[in-house]
Protein backbone atom coordinates (compact mmCIF):
# COMPACT_ATOMS: atom_id res chain seq x y z
CA UNK A 1 0.00 0.00 0.00
CA UNK A 2 1.40 3.38 -1.03
CA UNK A 3 0.70 6.40 1.18
CA UNK A 4 0.02 9.47 -0.96
CA UNK A 5 0.04 13.22 -0.51
CA UNK A 6 -1.39 15.93 -2.77
CA UNK A 7 -0.05 19.47 -2.55
CA UNK A 8 -2.24 22.03 -4.25
CA UNK A 9 -5.43 20.26 -3.34
CA UNK A 10 -8.08 22.68 -4.55
CA UNK A 11 -7.60 22.70 -8.32
CA UNK A 12 -9.06 20.67 -11.16
CA UNK A 13 -6.06 18.33 -11.34
CA UNK A 14 -6.19 17.63 -7.60
CA UNK A 15 -9.91 16.90 -7.86
CA UNK A 16 -9.24 14.42 -10.67
CA UNK A 17 -6.41 12.79 -8.70
CA UNK A 18 -8.62 12.28 -5.64
CA UNK A 19 -11.40 10.74 -7.71
CA UNK A 20 -8.95 8.28 -9.29
CA UNK A 21 -7.28 7.38 -5.99
CA UNK A 22 -10.62 6.56 -4.40
CA UNK A 23 -10.96 3.79 -7.01
CA UNK A 24 -7.37 2.58 -6.73
CA UNK A 25 -6.98 -0.48 -4.44
CA UNK A 26 -3.28 -0.05 -3.68
CA UNK A 27 -3.06 3.54 -2.43
CA UNK A 28 -4.21 5.60 0.54
CA UNK A 29 -4.53 9.38 0.55
CA UNK A 30 -2.85 10.50 3.77
CA UNK A 31 -2.33 14.22 3.21
CA UNK A 32 -3.86 17.06 1.19
CA UNK A 33 -2.90 20.72 1.38
CA UNK A 34 -3.79 23.97 -0.34
CA UNK A 35 -2.60 27.56 -0.21
CA UNK A 36 -5.87 29.11 0.96
CA UNK A 37 -9.02 27.87 2.68
CA UNK A 38 -7.14 25.53 5.01
CA UNK A 39 -9.26 23.75 7.59
CA UNK A 40 -11.95 22.74 5.12
CA UNK A 41 -12.63 19.08 4.47
CA UNK A 42 -12.19 17.62 1.01
CA UNK A 43 -15.95 17.28 0.62
CA UNK A 44 -16.44 20.97 1.44
CA UNK A 45 -14.13 21.86 -1.44
CA UNK A 46 -15.47 19.12 -3.73
CA UNK A 47 -19.08 18.38 -2.64
CA UNK A 48 -19.44 15.36 -4.95
CA UNK A 49 -16.94 13.55 -2.70
CA UNK A 50 -19.06 13.77 0.45
CA UNK A 51 -19.03 10.51 2.43
CA UNK A 52 -16.18 9.24 0.26
CA UNK A 53 -13.23 10.96 1.93
CA UNK A 54 -13.11 12.90 5.20
CA UNK A 55 -9.60 14.37 5.19
CA UNK A 56 -9.10 17.95 6.32
CA UNK A 57 -7.12 20.12 3.92
CA UNK A 58 -4.34 21.90 5.78
CA UNK A 59 -1.53 24.31 4.97
CA UNK A 60 1.51 22.88 3.23
CA UNK A 61 3.97 21.55 5.78
CA UNK A 62 7.05 19.71 4.49
CA UNK A 63 7.70 17.87 7.77
CA UNK A 64 4.14 16.55 7.90
CA UNK A 65 4.27 15.45 4.26
CA UNK A 66 7.52 13.60 4.87
CA UNK A 67 6.17 11.86 7.97
CA UNK A 68 2.95 10.67 6.30
CA UNK A 69 3.70 10.04 2.63
CA UNK A 70 5.73 7.74 0.39
CA UNK A 71 4.82 9.56 -2.82
CA UNK A 72 3.78 13.18 -3.29
CA UNK A 73 1.82 14.66 -6.19
CA UNK A 74 2.47 18.36 -6.70
CA UNK A 75 -0.59 19.96 -8.32
CA UNK A 76 0.84 23.45 -7.97
CA UNK A 77 1.03 26.46 -10.29
CA UNK A 78 4.14 26.67 -12.46
CA UNK A 79 7.21 27.98 -10.58
CA UNK A 80 5.96 26.81 -7.14
CA UNK A 81 7.19 23.20 -7.08
CA UNK A 82 10.89 24.14 -7.00
CA UNK A 83 10.58 25.24 -3.38
CA UNK A 84 9.34 21.84 -2.17
CA UNK A 85 10.91 19.21 -4.42
CA UNK A 86 14.47 19.37 -2.97
CA UNK A 87 13.15 18.82 0.57
CA UNK A 88 11.05 15.83 -0.46
CA UNK A 89 13.81 14.16 -2.48
CA UNK A 90 16.32 14.70 0.32
CA UNK A 91 13.91 12.80 2.62
CA UNK A 92 13.85 9.96 0.07
CA UNK A 93 10.26 10.59 -1.02
CA UNK A 94 9.13 10.06 -4.60
CA UNK A 95 7.57 13.00 -6.41
CA UNK A 96 5.33 13.43 -9.44
CA UNK A 97 5.21 17.11 -10.39
CA UNK A 98 2.26 18.19 -12.53
CA UNK A 99 3.69 21.67 -13.10
CA UNK A 100 6.26 22.62 -15.73
CA UNK A 101 9.12 23.16 -13.28
CA UNK A 102 11.09 20.03 -14.20
CA UNK A 103 10.05 19.43 -17.82
CA UNK A 104 12.52 21.59 -19.73
CA UNK A 105 16.11 20.40 -19.50
CA UNK A 106 17.40 23.73 -20.80
CA UNK A 107 17.29 25.99 -17.74
CA UNK A 108 17.55 29.13 -19.87
CA UNK A 109 14.50 28.14 -21.89
CA UNK A 110 12.54 27.56 -18.69
CA UNK A 111 13.52 31.00 -17.41
CA UNK A 112 12.59 32.61 -20.75
CA UNK A 113 9.11 31.07 -20.99
CA UNK A 114 8.16 31.07 -17.29
CA UNK A 115 9.77 34.35 -16.29
CA UNK A 116 11.61 33.19 -13.14
CA UNK A 117 15.04 31.84 -12.31
CA UNK A 118 15.13 28.07 -11.86
CA UNK A 119 15.95 27.34 -8.21
CA UNK A 120 16.75 23.64 -8.49
CA UNK A 121 19.01 22.91 -11.49
CA UNK A 122 20.48 19.79 -9.84
CA UNK A 123 17.17 17.93 -9.66
CA UNK A 124 16.16 19.34 -13.03
CA UNK A 125 18.95 17.27 -14.58
CA UNK A 126 17.75 14.00 -13.03
CA UNK A 127 13.98 14.48 -13.50
CA UNK A 128 12.33 11.98 -15.86
CA UNK A 129 9.83 13.23 -18.42
CA UNK A 130 6.67 11.29 -17.64
CA UNK A 131 5.31 10.26 -21.02
CA UNK A 132 4.93 6.48 -20.54
CA UNK A 133 4.70 5.62 -24.22
CA UNK A 134 8.25 6.90 -24.75
CA UNK A 135 9.98 6.76 -21.37
CA UNK A 136 8.41 3.84 -19.49
CA UNK A 137 11.73 2.17 -18.67
CA UNK A 138 13.13 5.36 -17.13
CA UNK A 139 9.92 6.09 -15.23
CA UNK A 140 10.13 2.67 -13.51
CA UNK A 141 13.12 3.77 -11.43
CA UNK A 142 12.42 7.49 -11.20
CA UNK A 143 12.48 9.49 -7.98
CA UNK A 144 11.16 12.65 -9.66
CA UNK A 145 8.75 12.53 -12.60
CA UNK A 146 7.96 15.68 -14.57
CA UNK A 147 4.41 15.05 -15.74
CA UNK A 148 3.98 16.35 -19.32
CA UNK A 149 1.83 19.29 -20.29
CA UNK A 150 -1.56 18.64 -21.84
CA UNK A 151 -0.89 20.16 -25.26
CA UNK A 152 2.51 18.43 -25.55
CA UNK A 153 1.00 15.04 -24.66
CA UNK A 154 -1.45 15.19 -27.57
CA UNK A 155 1.13 16.66 -29.97
CA UNK A 156 4.03 14.34 -29.13
CA UNK A 157 1.94 11.17 -29.28
CA UNK A 158 0.56 12.29 -32.64
CA UNK A 159 3.99 13.00 -34.12
CA UNK A 160 6.25 10.45 -32.39
CA UNK A 161 6.00 7.70 -35.06
CA UNK A 162 6.86 10.10 -37.87
CA UNK A 163 9.69 11.79 -35.97
CA UNK A 164 11.24 8.55 -34.71
CA UNK A 165 11.11 6.82 -38.10
CA UNK A 166 12.20 9.81 -40.16
CA UNK A 167 9.00 9.95 -42.19
CA UNK A 168 8.26 13.67 -41.86
CA UNK A 169 9.81 16.88 -43.04
CA UNK A 170 10.47 18.07 -39.51
CA UNK A 171 10.81 21.68 -40.60
CA UNK A 172 7.18 21.85 -41.71
CA UNK A 173 5.21 20.87 -38.60
CA UNK A 174 2.16 23.01 -37.83
CA UNK A 175 0.09 22.23 -34.73
CA UNK A 176 -3.38 23.78 -34.58
CA UNK A 177 -4.52 23.04 -31.01
CA UNK A 178 -7.77 23.67 -29.14
CA UNK A 179 -8.39 23.23 -25.42
CA UNK A 180 -11.27 23.42 -22.99
CA UNK A 181 -11.22 26.11 -20.31
CA UNK A 182 -10.16 23.83 -17.45
CA UNK A 183 -6.72 23.70 -19.06
CA UNK A 184 -6.05 27.15 -17.61
CA UNK A 185 -6.79 25.99 -14.05
CA UNK A 186 -8.94 27.84 -11.52
CA UNK A 187 -8.01 31.43 -12.25
CA UNK A 188 -9.89 34.49 -11.08
CA UNK A 189 -9.42 36.31 -14.38
CA UNK A 190 -11.74 38.34 -16.58
CA UNK A 191 -10.78 36.42 -19.72
CA UNK A 192 -12.13 33.19 -18.18
CA UNK A 193 -15.52 34.56 -17.12
CA UNK A 194 -18.51 32.67 -18.52
CA UNK A 195 -19.64 35.63 -20.60
CA UNK A 196 -16.19 35.92 -22.17
CA UNK A 197 -15.82 32.20 -22.97
CA UNK A 198 -19.36 31.20 -23.91
CA UNK A 199 -20.14 31.38 -27.63
CA UNK A 200 -16.59 32.50 -28.31
CA UNK A 201 -13.45 30.98 -29.81
CA UNK A 202 -9.99 32.52 -29.97
CA UNK A 203 -6.29 31.92 -30.37
CA UNK A 204 -3.96 32.98 -27.60
CA UNK A 205 -0.21 33.19 -26.86
CA UNK A 206 0.42 32.89 -30.59
CA UNK A 207 4.07 32.07 -31.17
CA UNK A 208 4.99 32.41 -27.49
CA UNK A 209 3.17 29.59 -25.70
CA UNK A 210 5.24 27.89 -22.98
CA UNK A 211 4.45 24.39 -24.26
CA UNK A 212 6.28 25.02 -27.55
CA UNK A 213 9.79 24.30 -26.20
CA UNK A 214 8.48 21.19 -24.43
CA UNK A 215 7.16 19.78 -27.71
CA UNK A 216 10.39 20.74 -29.50
CA UNK A 217 12.54 19.10 -26.81
CA UNK A 218 10.93 15.66 -27.05
CA UNK A 219 10.47 15.58 -30.83
CA UNK A 220 14.07 16.72 -31.38
CA UNK A 221 15.32 13.86 -29.22
CA UNK A 222 13.19 11.36 -31.16
CA UNK A 223 14.30 12.69 -34.55
CA UNK A 224 17.93 13.13 -33.45
CA UNK A 225 17.93 16.63 -34.89
CA UNK A 226 16.60 20.02 -33.93
CA UNK A 227 12.87 20.56 -34.47
CA UNK A 228 10.98 23.83 -34.12
CA UNK A 229 7.24 23.37 -34.53
CA UNK A 230 4.71 26.09 -35.31
CA UNK A 231 2.27 25.82 -32.41
CA UNK A 232 -0.93 27.87 -32.08
CA UNK A 233 -3.31 27.16 -29.15
CA UNK A 234 -6.98 28.14 -29.10
CA UNK A 235 -9.53 28.33 -26.30
CA UNK A 236 -12.73 26.32 -26.81
CA UNK A 237 -15.99 27.18 -25.00
CA UNK A 238 -16.10 23.72 -23.35
CA UNK A 239 -15.06 22.53 -19.89
CA UNK A 240 -12.47 19.93 -20.83
CA UNK A 241 -10.76 18.21 -23.72
CA UNK A 242 -8.02 18.93 -26.26
CA UNK A 243 -8.15 18.35 -30.00
CA UNK A 244 -5.12 19.02 -32.18
CA UNK A 245 -4.97 19.05 -35.97
CA UNK A 246 -1.37 18.70 -37.11
CA UNK A 247 -0.05 19.32 -40.62
CA UNK A 248 3.32 18.00 -41.80
CA UNK A 249 4.98 17.48 -45.17
CA UNK A 250 6.37 14.04 -45.94
CA UNK A 251 10.07 13.30 -45.69
CA UNK A 252 12.21 11.44 -48.21
CA UNK A 253 10.79 8.04 -47.23
CA UNK A 254 7.19 7.93 -48.43
CA UNK A 255 4.34 6.04 -46.80
CA UNK A 256 0.81 6.18 -48.11
CA UNK A 257 -2.79 5.65 -47.06
CA UNK A 258 -3.34 2.39 -45.24
CA UNK A 259 0.41 1.95 -44.74
CA UNK A 260 0.39 5.08 -42.62
CA UNK A 261 -2.44 3.87 -40.40
CA UNK A 262 -0.81 0.46 -40.00
CA UNK A 263 2.49 2.12 -39.11
CA UNK A 264 0.78 4.02 -36.27
CA UNK A 265 -1.01 0.91 -35.06
CA UNK A 266 2.25 -1.04 -35.01
CA UNK A 267 4.10 1.77 -33.21
CA UNK A 268 1.49 1.87 -30.43
CA UNK A 269 0.34 -1.76 -30.44
CA UNK A 270 1.44 -2.39 -26.84
CA UNK A 271 0.22 0.93 -25.44
CA UNK A 272 -2.89 0.61 -23.25
CA UNK A 273 -3.93 4.25 -23.59
CA UNK A 274 -3.28 5.09 -27.24
CA UNK A 275 -6.00 4.18 -29.73
CA UNK A 276 -5.43 4.56 -33.48
CA UNK A 277 -8.50 5.11 -35.63
CA UNK A 278 -9.03 3.08 -38.79
CA UNK A 279 -8.32 4.77 -42.11
CA UNK A 280 -10.74 7.62 -42.78
CA UNK A 281 -11.80 7.88 -39.12
CA UNK A 282 -10.85 10.74 -36.79
CA UNK A 283 -11.32 11.40 -33.06
CA UNK A 284 -13.59 13.91 -31.36
CA UNK A 285 -13.59 15.27 -27.83
CA UNK A 286 -16.49 13.03 -26.83
CA UNK A 287 -14.43 9.97 -27.73
CA UNK A 288 -11.95 10.70 -24.94
CA UNK A 289 -13.87 12.79 -22.39
CA UNK A 290 -13.36 11.52 -18.83
CA UNK A 291 -10.85 8.88 -19.99
CA UNK A 292 -7.06 8.48 -19.99
CA UNK A 293 -6.98 7.66 -23.71
CA UNK A 294 -5.29 9.50 -26.53
CA UNK A 295 -7.14 8.84 -29.79
CA UNK A 296 -5.32 9.49 -33.07
CA UNK A 297 -6.43 9.56 -36.71
CA UNK A 298 -4.10 10.02 -39.70
CA UNK A 299 -4.75 11.11 -43.28
CA UNK A 300 -2.48 10.83 -46.32
CA UNK A 301 -2.74 13.83 -48.66
CA UNK A 302 -0.06 12.80 -51.12
CA UNK A 303 2.79 15.13 -50.25
CA UNK A 304 1.39 15.94 -46.80
CA UNK A 305 0.06 14.13 -43.72
CA UNK A 306 -2.67 15.30 -41.38
CA UNK A 307 -2.76 13.87 -37.86
CA UNK A 308 -5.66 14.55 -35.50
CA UNK A 309 -5.29 13.69 -31.83
CA UNK A 310 -7.67 14.10 -28.89
CA UNK A 311 -7.26 13.75 -25.13
CA UNK A 312 -9.01 14.78 -21.94
CA UNK A 313 -6.71 17.56 -20.70
CA UNK A 314 -7.39 16.76 -17.02
CA UNK A 315 -6.71 13.02 -17.38
CA UNK A 316 -4.26 11.93 -20.09
CA UNK A 317 -3.17 15.57 -20.13
CA UNK A 318 -2.58 15.75 -16.37
CA UNK A 319 -3.92 13.64 -13.50
CA UNK A 320 -4.65 10.40 -15.34
CA UNK A 321 -1.17 10.37 -16.82
CA UNK A 322 0.28 11.13 -13.37
CA UNK A 323 -1.46 8.03 -11.97
CA UNK A 324 -0.29 6.02 -14.98
CA UNK A 325 3.25 7.10 -14.07
CA UNK A 326 2.69 6.13 -10.43
CA UNK A 327 1.51 2.68 -11.47
CA UNK A 328 4.70 2.21 -13.49
CA UNK A 329 6.92 3.45 -10.63
CA UNK A 330 5.42 0.96 -8.17
CA UNK A 331 4.99 -1.99 -10.49
CA UNK A 332 1.18 -1.90 -10.46
CA UNK A 333 -0.83 -2.80 -13.58
CA UNK A 334 -0.54 0.33 -15.68
CA UNK A 335 -4.29 0.83 -16.10
CA UNK A 336 -5.13 0.29 -12.42
CA UNK A 337 -7.62 2.94 -11.26
CA UNK A 338 -7.86 4.38 -14.78
CA UNK A 339 -10.26 2.01 -16.54
C-alpha positions as CSV (number, residue, x, y, z in Angstrom):
1,X,0.0,0.0,0.0
2,X,1.4,3.4,-1.0
3,X,0.7,6.4,1.2
4,X,0.0,9.5,-1.0
5,X,0.0,13.2,-0.5
6,X,-1.4,15.9,-2.8
7,X,0.0,19.5,-2.5
8,X,-2.2,22.0,-4.3
9,X,-5.4,20.3,-3.3
10,X,-8.1,22.7,-4.5
11,X,-7.6,22.7,-8.3
12,X,-9.1,20.7,-11.2
13,X,-6.1,18.3,-11.3
14,X,-6.2,17.6,-7.6
15,X,-9.9,16.9,-7.9
16,X,-9.2,14.4,-10.7
17,X,-6.4,12.8,-8.7
18,X,-8.6,12.3,-5.6
19,X,-11.4,10.7,-7.7
20,X,-9.0,8.3,-9.3
21,X,-7.3,7.4,-6.0
22,X,-10.6,6.6,-4.4
23,X,-11.0,3.8,-7.0
24,X,-7.4,2.6,-6.7
25,X,-7.0,-0.5,-4.4
26,X,-3.3,0.0,-3.7
27,X,-3.1,3.5,-2.4
28,X,-4.2,5.6,0.5
29,X,-4.5,9.4,0.6
30,X,-2.8,10.5,3.8
31,X,-2.3,14.2,3.2
32,X,-3.9,17.1,1.2
33,X,-2.9,20.7,1.4
34,X,-3.8,24.0,-0.3
35,X,-2.6,27.6,-0.2
36,X,-5.9,29.1,1.0
37,X,-9.0,27.9,2.7
38,X,-7.1,25.5,5.0
39,X,-9.3,23.8,7.6
40,X,-11.9,22.7,5.1
41,X,-12.6,19.1,4.5
42,X,-12.2,17.6,1.0
43,X,-15.9,17.3,0.6
44,X,-16.4,21.0,1.4
45,X,-14.1,21.9,-1.4
46,X,-15.5,19.1,-3.7
47,X,-19.1,18.4,-2.6
48,X,-19.4,15.4,-4.9
49,X,-16.9,13.5,-2.7
50,X,-19.1,13.8,0.4
51,X,-19.0,10.5,2.4
52,X,-16.2,9.2,0.3
53,X,-13.2,11.0,1.9
54,X,-13.1,12.9,5.2
55,X,-9.6,14.4,5.2
56,X,-9.1,17.9,6.3
57,X,-7.1,20.1,3.9
58,X,-4.3,21.9,5.8
59,X,-1.5,24.3,5.0
60,X,1.5,22.9,3.2
61,X,4.0,21.6,5.8
62,X,7.0,19.7,4.5
63,X,7.7,17.9,7.8
64,X,4.1,16.6,7.9
65,X,4.3,15.4,4.3
66,X,7.5,13.6,4.9
67,X,6.2,11.9,8.0
68,X,3.0,10.7,6.3
69,X,3.7,10.0,2.6
70,X,5.7,7.7,0.4
71,X,4.8,9.6,-2.8
72,X,3.8,13.2,-3.3
73,X,1.8,14.7,-6.2
74,X,2.5,18.4,-6.7
75,X,-0.6,20.0,-8.3
76,X,0.8,23.5,-8.0
77,X,1.0,26.5,-10.3
78,X,4.1,26.7,-12.5
79,X,7.2,28.0,-10.6
80,X,6.0,26.8,-7.1
81,X,7.2,23.2,-7.1
82,X,10.9,24.1,-7.0
83,X,10.6,25.2,-3.4
84,X,9.3,21.8,-2.2
85,X,10.9,19.2,-4.4
86,X,14.5,19.4,-3.0
87,X,13.2,18.8,0.6
88,X,11.1,15.8,-0.5
89,X,13.8,14.2,-2.5
90,X,16.3,14.7,0.3
91,X,13.9,12.8,2.6
92,X,13.8,10.0,0.1
93,X,10.3,10.6,-1.0
94,X,9.1,10.1,-4.6
95,X,7.6,13.0,-6.4
96,X,5.3,13.4,-9.4
97,X,5.2,17.1,-10.4
98,X,2.3,18.2,-12.5
99,X,3.7,21.7,-13.1
100,X,6.3,22.6,-15.7
101,X,9.1,23.2,-13.3
102,X,11.1,20.0,-14.2
103,X,10.0,19.4,-17.8
104,X,12.5,21.6,-19.7
105,X,16.1,20.4,-19.5
106,X,17.4,23.7,-20.8
107,X,17.3,26.0,-17.7
108,X,17.6,29.1,-19.9
109,X,14.5,28.1,-21.9
110,X,12.5,27.6,-18.7
111,X,13.5,31.0,-17.4
112,X,12.6,32.6,-20.7
113,X,9.1,31.1,-21.0
114,X,8.2,31.1,-17.3
115,X,9.8,34.3,-16.3
116,X,11.6,33.2,-13.1
117,X,15.0,31.8,-12.3
118,X,15.1,28.1,-11.9
119,X,16.0,27.3,-8.2
120,X,16.8,23.6,-8.5
121,X,19.0,22.9,-11.5
122,X,20.5,19.8,-9.8
123,X,17.2,17.9,-9.7
124,X,16.2,19.3,-13.0
125,X,19.0,17.3,-14.6
126,X,17.7,14.0,-13.0
127,X,14.0,14.5,-13.5
128,X,12.3,12.0,-15.9
129,X,9.8,13.2,-18.4
130,X,6.7,11.3,-17.6
131,X,5.3,10.3,-21.0
132,X,4.9,6.5,-20.5
133,X,4.7,5.6,-24.2
134,X,8.2,6.9,-24.8
135,X,10.0,6.8,-21.4
136,X,8.4,3.8,-19.5
137,X,11.7,2.2,-18.7
138,X,13.1,5.4,-17.1
139,X,9.9,6.1,-15.2
140,X,10.1,2.7,-13.5
141,X,13.1,3.8,-11.4
142,X,12.4,7.5,-11.2
143,X,12.5,9.5,-8.0
144,X,11.2,12.6,-9.7
145,X,8.7,12.5,-12.6
146,X,8.0,15.7,-14.6
147,X,4.4,15.1,-15.7
148,X,4.0,16.3,-19.3
149,X,1.8,19.3,-20.3
150,X,-1.6,18.6,-21.8
151,X,-0.9,20.2,-25.3
152,X,2.5,18.4,-25.5
153,X,1.0,15.0,-24.7
154,X,-1.4,15.2,-27.6
155,X,1.1,16.7,-30.0
156,X,4.0,14.3,-29.1
157,X,1.9,11.2,-29.3
158,X,0.6,12.3,-32.6
159,X,4.0,13.0,-34.1
160,X,6.3,10.5,-32.4
161,X,6.0,7.7,-35.1
162,X,6.9,10.1,-37.9
163,X,9.7,11.8,-36.0
164,X,11.2,8.5,-34.7
165,X,11.1,6.8,-38.1
166,X,12.2,9.8,-40.2
167,X,9.0,10.0,-42.2
168,X,8.3,13.7,-41.9
169,X,9.8,16.9,-43.0
170,X,10.5,18.1,-39.5
171,X,10.8,21.7,-40.6
172,X,7.2,21.9,-41.7
173,X,5.2,20.9,-38.6
174,X,2.2,23.0,-37.8
175,X,0.1,22.2,-34.7
176,X,-3.4,23.8,-34.6
177,X,-4.5,23.0,-31.0
178,X,-7.8,23.7,-29.1
179,X,-8.4,23.2,-25.4
180,X,-11.3,23.4,-23.0
181,X,-11.2,26.1,-20.3
182,X,-10.2,23.8,-17.5
183,X,-6.7,23.7,-19.1
184,X,-6.1,27.2,-17.6
185,X,-6.8,26.0,-14.0
186,X,-8.9,27.8,-11.5
187,X,-8.0,31.4,-12.3
188,X,-9.9,34.5,-11.1
189,X,-9.4,36.3,-14.4
190,X,-11.7,38.3,-16.6
191,X,-10.8,36.4,-19.7
192,X,-12.1,33.2,-18.2
193,X,-15.5,34.6,-17.1
194,X,-18.5,32.7,-18.5
195,X,-19.6,35.6,-20.6
196,X,-16.2,35.9,-22.2
197,X,-15.8,32.2,-23.0
198,X,-19.4,31.2,-23.9
199,X,-20.1,31.4,-27.6
200,X,-16.6,32.5,-28.3
201,X,-13.4,31.0,-29.8
202,X,-10.0,32.5,-30.0
203,X,-6.3,31.9,-30.4
204,X,-4.0,33.0,-27.6
205,X,-0.2,33.2,-26.9
206,X,0.4,32.9,-30.6
207,X,4.1,32.1,-31.2
208,X,5.0,32.4,-27.5
209,X,3.2,29.6,-25.7
210,X,5.2,27.9,-23.0
211,X,4.4,24.4,-24.3
212,X,6.3,25.0,-27.5
213,X,9.8,24.3,-26.2
214,X,8.5,21.2,-24.4
215,X,7.2,19.8,-27.7
216,X,10.4,20.7,-29.5
217,X,12.5,19.1,-26.8
218,X,10.9,15.7,-27.1
219,X,10.5,15.6,-30.8
220,X,14.1,16.7,-31.4
221,X,15.3,13.9,-29.2
222,X,13.2,11.4,-31.2
223,X,14.3,12.7,-34.5
224,X,17.9,13.1,-33.4
225,X,17.9,16.6,-34.9
226,X,16.6,20.0,-33.9
227,X,12.9,20.6,-34.5
228,X,11.0,23.8,-34.1
229,X,7.2,23.4,-34.5
230,X,4.7,26.1,-35.3
231,X,2.3,25.8,-32.4
232,X,-0.9,27.9,-32.1
233,X,-3.3,27.2,-29.2
234,X,-7.0,28.1,-29.1
235,X,-9.5,28.3,-26.3
236,X,-12.7,26.3,-26.8
237,X,-16.0,27.2,-25.0
238,X,-16.1,23.7,-23.3
239,X,-15.1,22.5,-19.9
240,X,-12.5,19.9,-20.8
241,X,-10.8,18.2,-23.7
242,X,-8.0,18.9,-26.3
243,X,-8.2,18.3,-30.0
244,X,-5.1,19.0,-32.2
245,X,-5.0,19.1,-36.0
246,X,-1.4,18.7,-37.1
247,X,0.0,19.3,-40.6
248,X,3.3,18.0,-41.8
249,X,5.0,17.5,-45.2
250,X,6.4,14.0,-45.9
251,X,10.1,13.3,-45.7
252,X,12.2,11.4,-48.2
253,X,10.8,8.0,-47.2
254,X,7.2,7.9,-48.4
255,X,4.3,6.0,-46.8
256,X,0.8,6.2,-48.1
257,X,-2.8,5.6,-47.1
258,X,-3.3,2.4,-45.2
259,X,0.4,1.9,-44.7
260,X,0.4,5.1,-42.6
261,X,-2.4,3.9,-40.4
262,X,-0.8,0.5,-40.0
263,X,2.5,2.1,-39.1
264,X,0.8,4.0,-36.3
265,X,-1.0,0.9,-35.1
266,X,2.3,-1.0,-35.0
267,X,4.1,1.8,-33.2
268,X,1.5,1.9,-30.4
269,X,0.3,-1.8,-30.4
270,X,1.4,-2.4,-26.8
271,X,0.2,0.9,-25.4
272,X,-2.9,0.6,-23.2
273,X,-3.9,4.2,-23.6
274,X,-3.3,5.1,-27.2
275,X,-6.0,4.2,-29.7
276,X,-5.4,4.6,-33.5
277,X,-8.5,5.1,-35.6
278,X,-9.0,3.1,-38.8
279,X,-8.3,4.8,-42.1
280,X,-10.7,7.6,-42.8
281,X,-11.8,7.9,-39.1
282,X,-10.9,10.7,-36.8
283,X,-11.3,11.4,-33.1
284,X,-13.6,13.9,-31.4
285,X,-13.6,15.3,-27.8
286,X,-16.5,13.0,-26.8
287,X,-14.4,10.0,-27.7
288,X,-11.9,10.7,-24.9
289,X,-13.9,12.8,-22.4
290,X,-13.4,11.5,-18.8
291,X,-10.8,8.9,-20.0
292,X,-7.1,8.5,-20.0
293,X,-7.0,7.7,-23.7
294,X,-5.3,9.5,-26.5
295,X,-7.1,8.8,-29.8
296,X,-5.3,9.5,-33.1
297,X,-6.4,9.6,-36.7
298,X,-4.1,10.0,-39.7
299,X,-4.7,11.1,-43.3
300,X,-2.5,10.8,-46.3
301,X,-2.7,13.8,-48.7
302,X,-0.1,12.8,-51.1
303,X,2.8,15.1,-50.3
304,X,1.4,15.9,-46.8
305,X,0.1,14.1,-43.7
306,X,-2.7,15.3,-41.4
307,X,-2.8,13.9,-37.9
308,X,-5.7,14.6,-35.5
309,X,-5.3,13.7,-31.8
310,X,-7.7,14.1,-28.9
311,X,-7.3,13.7,-25.1
312,X,-9.0,14.8,-21.9
313,X,-6.7,17.6,-20.7
314,X,-7.4,16.8,-17.0
315,X,-6.7,13.0,-17.4
316,X,-4.3,11.9,-20.1
317,X,-3.2,15.6,-20.1
318,X,-2.6,15.8,-16.4
319,X,-3.9,13.6,-13.5
320,X,-4.6,10.4,-15.3
321,X,-1.2,10.4,-16.8
322,X,0.3,11.1,-13.4
323,X,-1.5,8.0,-12.0
324,X,-0.3,6.0,-15.0
325,X,3.2,7.1,-14.1
326,X,2.7,6.1,-10.4
327,X,1.5,2.7,-11.5
328,X,4.7,2.2,-13.5
329,X,6.9,3.5,-10.6
330,X,5.4,1.0,-8.2
331,X,5.0,-2.0,-10.5
332,X,1.2,-1.9,-10.5
333,X,-0.8,-2.8,-13.6
334,X,-0.5,0.3,-15.7
335,X,-4.3,0.8,-16.1
336,X,-5.1,0.3,-12.4
337,X,-7.6,2.9,-11.3
338,X,-7.9,4.4,-14.8
339,X,-10.3,2.0,-16.5
